[in-house]
Amino acid sequence: MLKVSNSVKDFEKRAAGALTSLLEEVPSIKVRDVSIEPDGPDRGIDILARNNVSSQRYPRLR
């Protein structure tokens, strides 16, 4: 497993915070959770935002 540098982790935290702030500015979007992928195998998803848009949940998990 490769170690991720602190600068990348810091960048991801700032990006997640910026995404949360942006989504909170849209009245029809309610942010449920914004999470950063934990260290480990890469799933191709670095930041995951779970939201309610017009009272429906996104992303829709099937």
N, C-alpha and C positions, 0 to 999 in steps of 0.2 A: 504494500500500500504506500502510495506517495504521500508525503506530508504537504499540506496546503499551507502556503505562507500566510502570516498574519495579515499582510496587506490585502490578500484576496478575501479572507474572512471579514475584514473590516469593510471592504468594498461591498460585499454581499449584505452585510448588516445595514449599511447606509442605503443600498438599493432597496432593500425590503422596507425600510422606514420611509423612503421617498415614494414607493409604490403605495404604501398604506395611506400616506398623506394625500396623494393624488386621488385615490379611490374614495376617500372620505369627503372630498370636495363635490362628488356627484350625488345629488339628492336621492336618486333611485337605487343607489348601491349602498348596501350595508355590509361592512367588512366583518366576517366571522373570525378569520384567522389568516395570518401571513406567516409562513414558516420557511426556514432555510434548510436545505438538504443537509443532514448530518454527515460527518466524515464517514467514509466507507466507499463501497462500490458506486460508481457513477451511474445514476438512473437516467441521466439526460435532463433532469429537472433540478434547477438550482434554487428557485424561489417558487413556492406554491401559495397562491392566494385563494382562499375559500370565501365566497361572497354570496349574498342574497341580492338578486336584481329583480326589482318589482315583485318581491315576496317569493321568488323562486331561487332555489339553491344552485350555485355554480362553483366549481365545475360539477357537472352531473356525473356521478360515478355509476357505472352499469355493471 
